[in-house]
Amino acid sequence: MSTVLTDSGVLYVTDDGKHIIQGPMYDVSGAQPVNVTNQLLLGS
């Protein structure tokens, strides 16, 4: 999956280009969910 930064926000595009996901992505592998999209936008 690739991340695309636009003036309107963040999009995620599947490797085959068939699907686009709009909105925040969360990492739920830990004890608390982490908003990966916000971390990307904040440069963390």
CHARMM internal coordinates of N, CA and C (Angstrom, degrees):
IC EDIT
DIST 1 N 1 CA 1.4379
DIST 1 CA 1 C 1.5256
ANGL 1 N 1 CA 1 C 108.36
DIST 1 C 2 N 1.3194
ANGL 1 CA 1 C 2 N 114.74
DIHE 1 N 1 CA 1 C 2 N 140.44
DIST 2 N 2 CA 1.4615
ANGL 1 C 2 N 2 CA 121.19
DIHE 1 CA 1 C 2 N 2 CA 179.20
DIST 2 CA 2 C 1.5202
ANGL 2 N 2 CA 2 C 109.51
DIHE 1 C 2 N 2 CA 2 C -111.86
DIST 2 C 3 N 1.3165
ANGL 2 CA 2 C 3 N 115.74
DIHE 2 N 2 CA 2 C 3 N 151.28
DIST 3 N 3 CA 1.4607
ANGL 2 C 3 N 3 CA 122.71
DIHE 2 CA 2 C 3 N 3 CA 177.57
DIST 3 CA 3 C 1.5195
ANGL 3 N 3 CA 3 C 108.63
DIHE 2 C 3 N 3 CA 3 C -105.66
DIST 3 C 4 N 1.3280
ANGL 3 CA 3 C 4 N 116.14
DIHE 3 N 3 CA 3 C 4 N 132.26
DIST 4 N 4 CA 1.4594
ANGL 3 C 4 N 4 CA 121.65
DIHE 3 CA 3 C 4 N 4 CA 179.62
DIST 4 CA 4 C 1.5250
ANGL 4 N 4 CA 4 C 108.03
DIHE 3 C 4 N 4 CA 4 C -121.36
DIST 4 C 5 N 1.3264
ANGL 4 CA 4 C 5 N 116.30
DIHE 4 N 4 CA 4 C 5 N 119.75
DIST 5 N 5 CA 1.4676
ANGL 4 C 5 N 5 CA 121.15
DIHE 4 CA 4 C 5 N 5 CA 176.10
DIST 5 CA 5 C 1.5203
ANGL 5 N 5 CA 5 C 108.71
DIHE 4 C 5 N 5 CA 5 C -92.14
DIST 5 C 6 N 1.3370
ANGL 5 CA 5 C 6 N 116.72
DIHE 5 N 5 CA 5 C 6 N 127.16
DIST 6 N 6 CA 1.4591
ANGL 5 C 6 N 6 CA 121.72
DIHE 5 CA 5 C 6 N 6 CA 178.25
DIST 6 CA 6 C 1.5241
ANGL 6 N 6 CA 6 C 109.00
DIHE 5 C 6 N 6 CA 6 C -124.45
DIST 6 C 7 N 1.3166
ANGL 6 CA 6 C 7 N 116.96
DIHE 6 N 6 CA 6 C 7 N 172.39
DIST 7 N 7 CA 1.4635
ANGL 6 C 7 N 7 CA 120.89
DIHE 6 CA 6 C 7 N 7 CA 174.98
DIST 7 CA 7 C 1.5297
ANGL 7 N 7 CA 7 C 111.18
DIHE 6 C 7 N 7 CA 7 C -64.08
DIST 7 C 8 N 1.3283
ANGL 7 CA 7 C 8 N 116.23
DIHE 7 N 7 CA 7 C 8 N -23.77
DIST 8 N 8 CA 1.4651
ANGL 7 C 8 N 8 CA 121.33
DIHE 7 CA 7 C 8 N 8 CA -178.09
DIST 8 CA 8 C 1.5206
ANGL 8 N 8 CA 8 C 113.43
DIHE 7 C 8 N 8 CA 8 C -92.75
DIST 8 C 9 N 1.3186
ANGL 8 CA 8 C 9 N 117.57
DIHE 8 N 8 CA 8 C 9 N -9.09
DIST 9 N 9 CA 1.4609
ANGL 8 C 9 N 9 CA 119.93
DIHE 8 CA 8 C 9 N 9 CA -179.01
DIST 9 CA 9 C 1.5142
ANGL 9 N 9 CA 9 C 112.17
DIHE 8 C 9 N 9 CA 9 C 142.44
DIST 9 C 10 N 1.3145
ANGL 9 CA 9 C 10 N 114.77
DIHE 9 N 9 CA 9 C 10 N -153.28
DIST 10 N 10 CA 1.4608
ANGL 9 C 10 N 10 CA 122.06
DIHE 9 CA 9 C 10 N 10 CA -175.42
DIST 10 CA 10 C 1.5243
ANGL 10 N 10 CA 10 C 109.49
DIHE 9 C 10 N 10 CA 10 C -113.13
DIST 10 C 11 N 1.3236
ANGL 10 CA 10 C 11 N 115.59
DIHE 10 N 10 CA 10 C 11 N 135.84
DIST 11 N 11 CA 1.4592
ANGL 10 C 11 N 11 CA 122.36
DIHE 10 CA 10 C 11 N 11 CA 173.68
DIST 11 CA 11 C 1.5149
ANGL 11 N 11 CA 11 C 108.32
DIHE 10 C 11 N 11 CA 11 C -121.52
DIST 11 C 12 N 1.3116
ANGL 11 CA 11 C 12 N 115.59
DIHE 11 N 11 CA 11 C 12 N 149.04
DIST 12 N 12 CA 1.4593
ANGL 11 C 12 N 12 CA 121.42
DIHE 11 CA 11 C 12 N 12 CA 173.70
DIST 12 CA 12 C 1.5192
ANGL 12 N 12 CA 12 C 107.36
DIHE 11 C 12 N 12 CA 12 C -116.72
DIST 12 C 13 N 1.3268
ANGL 12 CA 12 C 13 N 116.41
DIHE 12 N 12 CA 12 C 13 N 130.03
DIST 13 N 13 CA 1.4610
ANGL 12 C 13 N 13 CA 122.07
DIHE 12 CA 12 C 13 N 13 CA -176.89
DIST 13 CA 13 C 1.5203
ANGL 13 N 13 CA 13 C 108.14
DIHE 12 C 13 N 13 CA 13 C -119.42
DIST 13 C 14 N 1.3404
ANGL 13 CA 13 C 14 N 116.22
DIHE 13 N 13 CA 13 C 14 N 131.14
DIST 14 N 14 CA 1.4558
ANGL 13 C 14 N 14 CA 119.75
DIHE 13 CA 13 C 14 N 14 CA 178.47
DIST 14 CA 14 C 1.5195
ANGL 14 N 14 CA 14 C 109.76
DIHE 13 C 14 N 14 CA 14 C -66.53
DIST 14 C 15 N 1.3260
ANGL 14 CA 14 C 15 N 116.08
DIHE 14 N 14 CA 14 C 15 N 156.66
DIST 15 N 15 CA 1.4660
ANGL 14 C 15 N 15 CA 120.95
DIHE 14 CA 14 C 15 N 15 CA -176.72
DIST 15 CA 15 C 1.5230
ANGL 15 N 15 CA 15 C 112.74
DIHE 14 C 15 N 15 CA 15 C -58.71
DIST 15 C 16 N 1.3388
ANGL 15 CA 15 C 16 N 117.38
DIHE 15 N 15 CA 15 C 16 N -31.31
DIST 16 N 16 CA 1.4650
ANGL 15 C 16 N 16 CA 119.58
DIHE 15 CA 15 C 16 N 16 CA 179.85
DIST 16 CA 16 C 1.5308
ANGL 16 N 16 CA 16 C 112.35
DIHE 15 C 16 N 16 CA 16 C -84.61
DIST 16 C 17 N 1.3489
ANGL 16 CA 16 C 17 N 117.29
DIHE 16 N 16 CA 16 C 17 N -4.75
DIST 17 N 17 CA 1.4570
ANGL 16 C 17 N 17 CA 121.50
DIHE 16 CA 16 C 17 N 17 CA 178.07
DIST 17 CA 17 C 1.5134
ANGL 17 N 17 CA 17 C 114.90
DIHE 16 C 17 N 17 CA 17 C 75.60
DIST 17 C 18 N 1.3199
ANGL 17 CA 17 C 18 N 117.62
DIHE 17 N 17 CA 17 C 18 N 8.02
DIST 18 N 18 CA 1.4639
ANGL 17 C 18 N 18 CA 120.70
DIHE 17 CA 17 C 18 N 18 CA -176.55
DIST 18 CA 18 C 1.5250
ANGL 18 N 18 CA 18 C 113.58
DIHE 17 C 18 N 18 CA 18 C -86.40
DIST 18 C 19 N 1.3331
ANGL 18 CA 18 C 19 N 116.83
DIHE 18 N 18 CA 18 C 19 N -18.03
DIST 19 N 19 CA 1.4589
ANGL 18 C 19 N 19 CA 119.52
DIHE 18 CA 18 C 19 N 19 CA -176.20
DIST 19 CA 19 C 1.5242
ANGL 19 N 19 CA 19 C 110.58
DIHE 18 C 19 N 19 CA 19 C -133.80
DIST 19 C 20 N 1.3299
ANGL 19 CA 19 C 20 N 114.63
DIHE 19 N 19 CA 19 C 20 N 140.16
DIST 20 N 20 CA 1.4606
ANGL 19 C 20 N 20 CA 122.36
DIHE 19 CA 19 C 20 N 20 CA 175.16
DIST 20 CA 20 C 1.5233
ANGL 20 N 20 CA 20 C 107.04
DIHE 19 C 20 N 20 CA 20 C -123.35
DIST 20 C 21 N 1.3307
ANGL 20 CA 20 C 21 N 115.79
DIHE 20 N 20 CA 20 C 21 N 132.81
DIST 21 N 21 CA 1.4581
ANGL 20 C 21 N 21 CA 121.64
DIHE 20 CA 20 C 21 N 21 CA 178.97
DIST 21 CA 21 C 1.5217
ANGL 21 N 21 CA 21 C 107.57
DIHE 20 C 21 N 21 CA 21 C -116.44
DIST 21 C 22 N 1.3301
ANGL 21 CA 21 C 22 N 116.04
DIHE 21 N 21 CA 21 C 22 N 129.73
DIST 22 N 22 CA 1.4587
ANGL 21 C 22 N 22 CA 121.23
DIHE 21 CA 21 C 22 N 22 CA 179.05
DIST 22 CA 22 C 1.5220
ANGL 22 N 22 CA 22 C 108.21
DIHE 21 C 22 N 22 CA 22 C -115.34
DIST 22 C 23 N 1.3212
ANGL 22 CA 22 C 23 N 116.15
DIHE 22 N 22 CA 22 C 23 N 138.16
DIST 23 N 23 CA 1.4567
ANGL 22 C 23 N 23 CA 120.41
DIHE 22 CA 22 C 23 N 23 CA 177.92
DIST 23 CA 23 C 1.5091
ANGL 23 N 23 CA 23 C 111.17
DIHE 22 C 23 N 23 CA 23 C 119.22
DIST 23 C 24 N 1.3245
ANGL 23 CA 23 C 24 N 116.42
DIHE 23 N 23 CA 23 C 24 N 176.99
DIST 24 N 24 CA 1.4585
ANGL 23 C 24 N 24 CA 119.91
DIHE 23 CA 23 C 24 N 24 CA -176.11
DIST 24 CA 24 C 1.5215
ANGL 24 N 24 CA 24 C 112.40
DIHE 23 C 24 N 24 CA 24 C -70.47
DIST 24 C 25 N 1.3267
ANGL 24 CA 24 C 25 N 114.94
DIHE 24 N 24 CA 24 C 25 N 146.22
DIST 25 N 25 CA 1.4545
ANGL 24 C 25 N 25 CA 121.36
DIHE 24 CA 24 C 25 N 25 CA 174.13
DIST 25 CA 25 C 1.5261
ANGL 25 N 25 CA 25 C 107.11
DIHE 24 C 25 N 25 CA 25 C -112.02
DIST 25 C 26 N 1.3176
ANGL 25 CA 25 C 26 N 116.11
DIHE 25 N 25 CA 25 C 26 N 135.73
DIST 26 N 26 CA 1.4574
ANGL 25 C 26 N 26 CA 121.41
DIHE 25 CA 25 C 26 N 26 CA -178.34
DIST 26 CA 26 C 1.5169
ANGL 26 N 26 CA 26 C 110.95
DIHE 25 C 26 N 26 CA 26 C -114.46
DIST 26 C 27 N 1.3326
ANGL 26 CA 26 C 27 N 115.64
DIHE 26 N 26 CA 26 C 27 N 139.15
DIST 27 N 27 CA 1.4640
ANGL 26 C 27 N 27 CA 122.74
DIHE 26 CA 26 C 27 N 27 CA 171.04
DIST 27 CA 27 C 1.5209
ANGL 27 N 27 CA 27 C 106.00
DIHE 26 C 27 N 27 CA 27 C -93.29
DIST 27 C 28 N 1.3205
ANGL 27 CA 27 C 28 N 116.47
DIHE 27 N 27 CA 27 C 28 N 114.01
DIST 28 N 28 CA 1.4645
ANGL 27 C 28 N 28 CA 121.22
DIHE 27 CA 27 C 28 N 28 CA -177.31
DIST 28 CA 28 C 1.5244
ANGL 28 N 28 CA 28 C 111.57
DIHE 27 C 28 N 28 CA 28 C -108.66
DIST 28 C 29 N 1.3271
ANGL 28 CA 28 C 29 N 116.85
DIHE 28 N 28 CA 28 C 29 N 21.63
DIST 29 N 29 CA 1.4624
ANGL 28 C 29 N 29 CA 120.30
DIHE 28 CA 28 C 29 N 29 CA -177.66
DIST 29 CA 29 C 1.5272
ANGL 29 N 29 CA 29 C 112.65
DIHE 28 C 29 N 29 CA 29 C -79.66
DIST 29 C 30 N 1.3266
ANGL 29 CA 29 C 30 N 117.94
DIHE 29 N 29 CA 29 C 30 N -17.61
DIST 30 N 30 CA 1.4620
ANGL 29 C 30 N 30 CA 121.11
DIHE 29 CA 29 C 30 N 30 CA -178.73
DIST 30 CA 30 C 1.5181
ANGL 30 N 30 CA 30 C 111.96
DIHE 29 C 30 N 30 CA 30 C -100.42
DIST 30 C 31 N 1.3234
ANGL 30 CA 30 C 31 N 115.32
DIHE 30 N 30 CA 30 C 31 N -168.23
DIST 31 N 31 CA 1.4621
ANGL 30 C 31 N 31 CA 121.23
DIHE 30 CA 30 C 31 N 31 CA -179.35
DIST 31 CA 31 C 1.5289
ANGL 31 N 31 CA 31 C 111.70
DIHE 30 C 31 N 31 CA 31 C -69.15
DIST 31 C 32 N 1.3415
ANGL 31 CA 31 C 32 N 117.15
DIHE 31 N 31 CA 31 C 32 N -31.46
DIST 32 N 32 CA 1.4604
ANGL 31 C 32 N 32 CA 122.71
DIHE 31 CA 31 C 32 N 32 CA 179.00
DIST 32 CA 32 C 1.5242
ANGL 32 N 32 CA 32 C 109.24
DIHE 31 C 32 N 32 CA 32 C -124.28
DIST 32 C 33 N 1.3281
ANGL 32 CA 32 C 33 N 117.86
DIHE 32 N 32 CA 32 C 33 N 140.89
DIST 33 N 33 CA 1.4640
ANGL 32 C 33 N 33 CA 119.04
DIHE 32 CA 32 C 33 N 33 CA 175.66
DIST 33 CA 33 C 1.5290
ANGL 33 N 33 CA 33 C 110.72
DIHE 32 C 33 N 33 CA 33 C -65.29
DIST 33 C 34 N 1.3261
ANGL 33 CA 33 C 34 N 115.86
DIHE 33 N 33 CA 33 C 34 N 142.77
DIST 34 N 34 CA 1.4631
ANGL 33 C 34 N 34 CA 122.07
DIHE 33 CA 33 C 34 N 34 CA 179.44
DIST 34 CA 34 C 1.5220
ANGL 34 N 34 CA 34 C 107.86
DIHE 33 C 34 N 34 CA 34 C -120.93
DIST 34 C 35 N 1.3293
ANGL 34 CA 34 C 35 N 116.58
DIHE 34 N 34 CA 34 C 35 N 127.77
DIST 35 N 35 CA 1.4548
ANGL 34 C 35 N 35 CA 121.81
DIHE 34 CA 34 C 35 N 35 CA 178.47
DIST 35 CA 35 C 1.5314
ANGL 35 N 35 CA 35 C 108.31
DIHE 34 C 35 N 35 CA 35 C -77.55
DIST 35 C 36 N 1.3154
ANGL 35 CA 35 C 36 N 116.55
DIHE 35 N 35 CA 35 C 36 N 100.45
DIST 36 N 36 CA 1.4617
ANGL 35 C 36 N 36 CA 122.82
DIHE 35 CA 35 C 36 N 36 CA -177.67
DIST 36 CA 36 C 1.5262
ANGL 36 N 36 CA 36 C 110.58
DIHE 35 C 36 N 36 CA 36 C -66.94
DIST 36 C 37 N 1.3129
ANGL 36 CA 36 C 37 N 117.12
DIHE 36 N 36 CA 36 C 37 N -34.65
DIST 37 N 37 CA 1.4595
ANGL 36 C 37 N 37 CA 121.39
DIHE 36 CA 36 C 37 N 37 CA -179.89
DIST 37 CA 37 C 1.5266
ANGL 37 N 37 CA 37 C 110.70
DIHE 36 C 37 N 37 CA 37 C -62.59
DIST 37 C 38 N 1.3240
ANGL 37 CA 37 C 38 N 117.57
DIHE 37 N 37 CA 37 C 38 N -45.54
DIST 38 N 38 CA 1.4683
ANGL 37 C 38 N 38 CA 120.09
DIHE 37 CA 37 C 38 N 38 CA 178.26
DIST 38 CA 38 C 1.5164
ANGL 38 N 38 CA 38 C 111.38
DIHE 37 C 38 N 38 CA 38 C -62.55
DIST 38 C 39 N 1.3252
ANGL 38 CA 38 C 39 N 117.71
DIHE 38 N 38 CA 38 C 39 N -40.33
DIST 39 N 39 CA 1.4593
ANGL 38 C 39 N 39 CA 120.47
DIHE 38 CA 38 C 39 N 39 CA 178.39
DIST 39 CA 39 C 1.5221
ANGL 39 N 39 CA 39 C 110.57
DIHE 38 C 39 N 39 CA 39 C -61.56
DIST 39 C 40 N 1.3238
ANGL 39 CA 39 C 40 N 116.92
DIHE 39 N 39 CA 39 C 40 N -40.28
DIST 40 N 40 CA 1.4596
ANGL 39 C 40 N 40 CA 121.11
DIHE 39 CA 39 C 40 N 40 CA 178.28
DIST 40 CA 40 C 1.5284
ANGL 40 N 40 CA 40 C 110.72
DIHE 39 C 40 N 40 CA 40 C -62.97
DIST 40 C 41 N 1.3241
ANGL 40 CA 40 C 41 N 116.49
DIHE 40 N 40 CA 40 C 41 N -46.15
DIST 41 N 41 CA 1.4623
ANGL 40 C 41 N 41 CA 120.75
DIHE 40 CA 40 C 41 N 41 CA -178.08
DIST 41 CA 41 C 1.5270
ANGL 41 N 41 CA 41 C 112.21
DIHE 40 C 41 N 41 CA 41 C -67.67
DIST 41 C 42 N 1.3256
ANGL 41 CA 41 C 42 N 116.86
DIHE 41 N 41 CA 41 C 42 N -31.29
DIST 42 N 42 CA 1.4638
ANGL 41 C 42 N 42 CA 121.01
DIHE 41 CA 41 C 42 N 42 CA 179.60
DIST 42 CA 42 C 1.5194
ANGL 42 N 42 CA 42 C 112.58
DIHE 41 C 42 N 42 CA 42 C -86.06
DIST 42 C 43 N 1.3363
ANGL 42 CA 42 C 43 N 116.65
DIHE 42 N 42 CA 42 C 43 N -7.43
DIST 43 N 43 CA 1.4556
ANGL 42 C 43 N 43 CA 120.86
DIHE 42 CA 42 C 43 N 43 CA 178.38
DIST 43 CA 43 C 1.5105
ANGL 43 N 43 CA 43 C 114.25
DIHE 42 C 43 N 43 CA 43 C 79.34
DIST 43 C 44 N 1.3262
ANGL 43 CA 43 C 44 N 117.37
DIHE 43 N 43 CA 43 C 44 N 21.90
DIST 44 N 44 CA 1.4737
ANGL 43 C 44 N 44 CA 121.08
DIHE 43 CA 43 C 44 N 44 CA -179.81
DIST 44 CA 44 C 1.5066
ANGL 44 N 44 CA 44 C 111.27
DIHE 43 C 44 N 44 CA 44 C -85.81
END
COOR INIT
IC SEED 1 N 1 CA 1 C
IC BUILD
